[in-house]
């Protein structure tokens, strides 16, 4: 299940074209639940792309620098040691 929250989002649809309306203070939050597939792969010369997909073919891609990936790996290792999720 993909949940998308858009804040202060307004666009104009005119003859099939989408145009920003109002100030440029828009923001979005995306959540993907019940992930069926996850992978990491190279993205360009300096980043790692994490790709997550659910059974409905909703997909979220995240591009990170290697130091950010290492931080996530450290967080997961800490969870493995301390969290009942990994029991």
MDTraj code that builds the backbone (N, CA, C; nanometers):
import mdtraj as md
import numpy as np

residues = "UNK UNK UNK UNK UNK UNK UNK UNK UNK UNK UNK UNK UNK UNK UNK UNK UNK UNK UNK UNK UNK UNK UNK UNK UNK UNK UNK UNK UNK UNK UNK UNK UNK UNK UNK UNK UNK UNK UNK UNK UNK UNK UNK UNK UNK UNK UNK UNK UNK UNK UNK UNK UNK UNK UNK UNK UNK UNK UNK UNK UNK UNK UNK UNK UNK UNK UNK UNK UNK UNK UNK UNK UNK UNK UNK UNK UNK UNK UNK UNK UNK UNK UNK UNK UNK UNK UNK".split()
xyz = np.array([
    [0.0847, -0.1179, 0.0000],
    [0.0000, 0.0000, 0.0000],
    [0.0888, 0.1236, 0.0000],
    [0.0603, 0.2132, -0.0896],
    [0.1339, 0.3382, -0.1014],
    [0.0482, 0.4500, -0.0438],
    [0.1036, 0.5246, 0.0507],
    [0.0351, 0.6413, 0.1070],
    [0.1136, 0.7658, 0.0679],
    [0.0460, 0.8598, 0.0072],
    [0.1089, 0.9829, -0.0395],
    [0.0373, 1.1011, 0.0235],
    [0.1127, 1.1836, 0.0960],
    [0.0577, 1.3039, 0.1578],
    [0.1242, 1.4249, 0.0945],
    [0.0446, 1.5147, 0.0415],
    [0.0953, 1.6365, -0.0210],
    [0.0489, 1.7553, 0.0613],
    [0.1408, 1.8452, 0.0916],
    [0.1096, 1.9636, 0.1711],
    [0.1165, 2.0888, 0.0845],
    [0.0197, 2.1749, 0.1025],
    [0.0152, 2.3030, 0.0299],
    [0.0330, 2.2815, -0.1201],
    [-0.0373, 2.1842, -0.1718],
    [-0.0177, 2.1435, -0.3104],
    [-0.1332, 2.1945, -0.3954],
    [-0.1002, 2.2770, -0.4912],
    [-0.2014, 2.3236, -0.5836],
    [-0.1370, 2.3373, -0.7203],
    [-0.2019, 2.2786, -0.8188],
    [-0.1553, 2.2909, -0.9558],
    [-0.2727, 2.3307, -1.0431],
    [-0.2393, 2.3806, -1.1590],
    [-0.3406, 2.4166, -1.2578],
    [-0.3312, 2.3161, -1.3720],
    [-0.4425, 2.2583, -1.4088],
    [-0.4479, 2.1670, -1.5218],
    [-0.5176, 2.2402, -1.6348],
    [-0.4449, 2.2612, -1.7458],
    [-0.4988, 2.3377, -1.8567],
    [-0.4558, 2.2706, -1.9865],
    [-0.5515, 2.2205, -2.0608],
    [-0.5247, 2.1542, -2.1883],
    [-0.4214, 2.0427, -2.1762],
    [-0.4303, 1.9652, -2.0679],
    [-0.3415, 1.8512, -2.0485],
    [-0.2065, 1.8853, -1.9894],
    [-0.1811, 2.0105, -1.9615],
    [-0.0540, 2.0517, -1.9014],
    [-0.0750, 2.0848, -1.7547],
    [0.0233, 2.0469, -1.6726],
    [0.0179, 2.0769, -1.5295],
    [0.1148, 2.1900, -1.5015],
    [0.0661, 2.2908, -1.4293],
    [0.1475, 2.4074, -1.3974],
    [0.1374, 2.4346, -1.2483],
    [0.2513, 2.4674, -1.1864],
    [0.2535, 2.5042, -1.0449],
    [0.1701, 2.6296, -1.0220],
    [0.0913, 2.6290, -0.9172],
    [0.0121, 2.7458, -0.8800],
    [0.0493, 2.7828, -0.7372],
    [0.0731, 2.9083, -0.7122],
    [0.1032, 2.9543, -0.5776],
    [0.2510, 2.9449, -0.5449],
    [0.2825, 2.9630, -0.4150],
    [0.4227, 2.9637, -0.3727],
    [0.4865, 2.8245, -0.3862],
    [0.6175, 2.8219, -0.3795],
    [0.6920, 2.6970, -0.3956],
    [0.7219, 2.6331, -0.2601],
    [0.6235, 2.6277, -0.1722],
    [0.6433, 2.5727, -0.0385],
    [0.5789, 2.4348, -0.0231],
    [0.5669, 2.3620, -0.1306],
    [0.5027, 2.2316, -0.1280],
    [0.5956, 2.1279, -0.0656],
    [0.5373, 2.0268, -0.0042],
    [0.6154, 1.9160, 0.0489],
    [0.5338, 1.7882, 0.0353],
    [0.6031, 1.6748, 0.0434],
    [0.5348, 1.5468, 0.0275],
    [0.5963, 1.4440, 0.1209],
    [0.5144, 1.3501, 0.1632],
    [0.5578, 1.2348, 0.2400],
    [0.5055, 1.1109, 0.1697],
    [0.5936, 1.0140, 0.1488],
    [0.5546, 0.8890, 0.0836],
    [0.5851, 0.7744, 0.1780],
    [0.4888, 0.6843, 0.1945],
    [0.5068, 0.5652, 0.2769],
    [0.4640, 0.4449, 0.1952],
    [0.5457, 0.3414, 0.1975],
    [0.5143, 0.2180, 0.1263],
    [0.5130, 0.1052, 0.2272],
    [0.3982, 0.0409, 0.2415],
    [0.3805, -0.0680, 0.3375],
    [0.3718, -0.2009, 0.2638],
    [0.3947, -0.3085, 0.3355],
    [0.3849, -0.4438, 0.2796],
    [0.4746, -0.4601, 0.1582],
    [0.6003, -0.4233, 0.1753],
    [0.6987, -0.4329, 0.0673],
    [0.7250, -0.5794, 0.0353],
    [0.7172, -0.6148, -0.0931],
    [0.7445, -0.7508, -0.1393],
    [0.8863, -0.7672, -0.1917],
    [0.9458, -0.6605, -0.2418],
    [1.0799, -0.6692, -0.2991],
    [1.1598, -0.5455, -0.2597],
    [1.2864, -0.5680, -0.2295],
    [1.3768, -0.4581, -0.1961],
    [1.5141, -0.4906, -0.2521],
    [1.5792, -0.3894, -0.3070],
    [1.7136, -0.4116, -0.3590],
    [1.7954, -0.2840, -0.3488],
    [1.9269, -0.3018, -0.3506],
    [2.0208, -0.1899, -0.3535],
    [2.1056, -0.2057, -0.4782],
    [2.1329, -0.0930, -0.5451],
    [2.2173, -0.0982, -0.6641],
    [2.2904, 0.0353, -0.6803],
    [2.3915, 0.0341, -0.7635],
    [2.4664, 0.1567, -0.7893],
    [2.3768, 0.2582, -0.8593],
    [2.4011, 0.3853, -0.8285],
    [2.3277, 0.4931, -0.8933],
    [2.4283, 0.6028, -0.9247],
    [2.4653, 0.6127, -1.0496],
    [2.5678, 0.7088, -1.0873],
    [2.7034, 0.6654, -1.0332],
    [2.7920, 0.7616, -1.0144],
    [2.9278, 0.7314, -0.9690],
    [2.9423, 0.7317, -0.8177],
    [2.8483, 0.7945, -0.7461],
    [2.8718, 0.8180, -0.6043],
    [2.7559, 0.7814, -0.5123],
    [2.6536, 0.7212, -0.5645],
    [2.5368, 0.6949, -0.4802],
    [2.4914, 0.5502, -0.4891],
    [2.4085, 0.5154, -0.3936],
    [2.3433, 0.3847, -0.3897],
    [2.1937, 0.4109, -0.3991],
    [2.1257, 0.3355, -0.4843],
    [1.9810, 0.3493, -0.4960],
    [1.9161, 0.2309, -0.4259],
    [1.8255, 0.2590, -0.3334],
    [1.7439, 0.1577, -0.2693],
    [1.6079, 0.1601, -0.3370],
    [1.5596, 0.0427, -0.3773],
    [1.4330, 0.0332, -0.4499],
    [1.3423, -0.0616, -0.3731],
    [1.2202, -0.0158, -0.3444],
    [1.1221, -0.0946, -0.2707],
    [0.9942, -0.1033, -0.3533],
    [0.9344, -0.2225, -0.3593],
    [0.8139, -0.2426, -0.4390],
    [0.7151, -0.3298, -0.3615],
    [0.5851, -0.2987, -0.3766],
    [0.4827, -0.3813, -0.3126],
    [0.4122, -0.4677, -0.4166],
    [0.3156, -0.5480, -0.3716],
    [0.2487, -0.6416, -0.4626],
    [0.1640, -0.5728, -0.5688],
    [0.1303, -0.4456, -0.5476],
    [0.0521, -0.3701, -0.6461],
    [0.1407, -0.2947, -0.7447],
    [0.2710, -0.3246, -0.7429],
    [0.3702, -0.2604, -0.8295],
    [0.3916, -0.1127, -0.7982],
    [0.3532, -0.0684, -0.6774],
    [0.3925, 0.0645, -0.6322],
    [0.5415, 0.0566, -0.5995],
    [0.6150, 0.1607, -0.6343],
    [0.7595, 0.1574, -0.6153],
    [0.8075, 0.2884, -0.5557],
    [0.9022, 0.2767, -0.4631],
    [0.9691, 0.3934, -0.4063],
    [1.1187, 0.3731, -0.4261],
    [1.1847, 0.4748, -0.4780],
    [1.3296, 0.4709, -0.4969],
    [1.3923, 0.5811, -0.4130],
    [1.5039, 0.5459, -0.3481],
    [1.5748, 0.6413, -0.2635],
    [1.7224, 0.6370, -0.3012],
    [1.7801, 0.7510, -0.3295],
    [1.9214, 0.7607, -0.3636],
    [1.9968, 0.8168, -0.2439],
    [2.1013, 0.7441, -0.2016],
    [2.1783, 0.7841, -0.0835],
    [2.3272, 0.7812, -0.1131],
    [2.4021, 0.8647, -0.0424],
    [2.5468, 0.8553, -0.0456],
    [2.5893, 0.7367, 0.0409],
    [2.7049, 0.6769, 0.0126],
    [2.7480, 0.5587, 0.0874],
    [2.7513, 0.5780, 0.2391],
    [2.7900, 0.6955, 0.2864],
    [2.7940, 0.7164, 0.4319],
    [2.6545, 0.7106, 0.4941],
    [2.5526, 0.7502, 0.4201],
    [2.4149, 0.7408, 0.4694],
    [2.3678, 0.5948, 0.4704],
    [2.4113, 0.5175, 0.3702],
    [2.3784, 0.3750, 0.3677],
    [2.4440, 0.3051, 0.4866],
    [2.5696, 0.3397, 0.5147],
    [2.6391, 0.2783, 0.6295],
    [2.5680, 0.3097, 0.7600],
    [2.5133, 0.4294, 0.7728],
    [2.4381, 0.4668, 0.8940],
    [2.3138, 0.3797, 0.9081],
    [2.2445, 0.3550, 0.7979],
    [2.1266, 0.2685, 0.8022],
    [2.1661, 0.1267, 0.8387],
    [2.2775, 0.0784, 0.7843],
    [2.3264, -0.0556, 0.8192],
    [2.3559, -0.0625, 0.9688],
    [2.4191, 0.0407, 1.0235],
    [2.4456, 0.0451, 1.1680],
    [2.3161, 0.0427, 1.2479],
    [2.2158, 0.1174, 1.2028],
    [2.0860, 0.1191, 1.2718],
    [2.0224, -0.0192, 1.2711],
    [2.0307, -0.0887, 1.1587],
    [1.9721, -0.2224, 1.1485],
    [2.0463, -0.3203, 1.2389],
    [2.1791, -0.3117, 1.2411],
    [2.2567, -0.3991, 1.3293],
    [2.2212, -0.3749, 1.4752],
    [2.1985, -0.2496, 1.5129],
    [2.1570, -0.2191, 1.6503],
    [2.0193, -0.2790, 1.6799],
    [1.9307, -0.2738, 1.5837],
    [1.7989, -0.3357, 1.6017],
    [1.8109, -0.4869, 1.6186],
    [1.9003, -0.5480, 1.5420],
    [1.9200, -0.6929, 1.5524],
    [1.9637, -0.7320, 1.6925],
    [2.0415, -0.6458, 1.7571],
    [2.0906, -0.6736, 1.8916],
    [1.9868, -0.6466, 1.9992],
    [1.9010, -0.5457, 1.9795],
    [1.8172, -0.4961, 2.0886],
    [1.6669, -0.5070, 2.0676],
    [1.6217, -0.5335, 1.9470],
    [1.4788, -0.5258, 1.9193],
    [1.4136, -0.6633, 1.9100],
    [1.2923, -0.6761, 1.9636],
    [1.2199, -0.8027, 1.9493],
    [1.1767, -0.8308, 1.8052],
    [1.1885, -0.7330, 1.7172],
    [1.1531, -0.7524, 1.5765],
    [1.2373, -0.8636, 1.5149],
    [1.3632, -0.8753, 1.5583],
    [1.4546, -0.9724, 1.5006],
    [1.4622, -1.1036, 1.5789],
    [1.3711, -1.1241, 1.6711],
    [1.3723, -1.2495, 1.7484],
    [1.3064, -1.3612, 1.6751],
])
top = md.Topology()
chain = top.add_chain()
for i, resn in enumerate(residues, 1):
    res = top.add_residue(resn, chain, resSeq=i)
    for name in ("N", "CA", "C"):
        top.add_atom(name, md.element.get_by_symbol(name[0]), res)
traj = md.Trajectory(xyz[None], top)
